[in-house]
Amino acid sequence: MTRFKVIEIVDIDVIKLSPDWKVVEDGVEISGQTVKILGYTATRTEEFEVEYTMGKLKILLLNKSVLLANPVFMPDDENMQAKISCKVLLNDIDIANYFPEYRPKSLHLI
């Protein structure tokens, strides 16, 4: 698997990588630098939440080597910052595990 260096934290769930990633979809190669992190949903409602999430991502990922897994193509929208969403693995651990507060809560039958 190709390792990528995180060169920028773009948003609370978007990172920029080097080298560019490449994925083939229906015989067409798509490539890019930005990736939306899959596995958690951070909120933008409070400034402190944005600062917290961006700060945590910088500490965890900036200038670190990561792996990408399970890419999903994003809808073609010029407002999107990334063409794919995927799991981001740091030392073989899904980065979403570092954000339990933003992961979906599991339901328990009673």
Residue pairs with C-beta under 8 A, 6 or more apart in sequence:
1 67
2 19
2 21
2 67
2 68
3 65
3 66
3 67
4 17
4 18
4 19
4 21
4 65
4 66
4 67
4 68
5 17
5 18
5 63
5 64
5 65
5 66
6 15
6 16
6 17
6 61
6 62
6 63
6 64
6 66
7 16
7 17
7 18
7 33
7 62
7 63
8 15
8 16
8 62
9 15
9 16
9 54
9 57
9 58
9 61
9 62
10 16
10 34
10 81
11 54
11 81
12 42
12 44
12 49
12 50
12 53
12 54
12 57
13 36
13 37
13 40
13 41
13 42
13 53
14 34
14 35
14 36
14 37
14 81
14 82
15 34
15 35
15 37
15 57
15 61
15 88
16 33
16 34
17 33
17 34
17 35
17 66
18 33
20 31
20 32
20 33
21 31
21 32
21 33
21 35
21 68
21 71
21 84
22 29
22 30
22 31
23 29
23 30
23 31
23 71
23 73
23 84
24 30
25 73
30 73
30 83
30 84
32 82
32 83
32 84
34 81
34 82
34 83
35 68
35 82
35 84
35 85
35 86
35 88
36 74
36 80
36 81
36 82
36 84
36 85
36 86
37 85
37 86
37 87
37 88
37 95
37 96
38 70
38 72
38 85
38 86
38 87
38 88
38 96
39 87
39 94
39 95
39 96
39 97
39 99
39 103
40 96
40 99
40 102
40 103
41 102
41 103
41 104
42 49
42 50
42 53
42 99
42 102
43 49
43 102
44 50
53 99
53 102
56 98
56 99
60 90
60 95
60 98
61 88
61 90
61 95
64 90
66 88
66 89
66 90
66 95
67 88
67 89
67 92
68 86
68 87
68 88
68 89
69 86
69 87
69 89
70 86
70 87
71 84
71 85
71 86
72 84
72 85
72 86
73 83
73 84
74 80
74 82
74 83
74 84
74 85
87 94
87 95
87 96
88 94
88 95
88 96
89 95
96 102
96 103
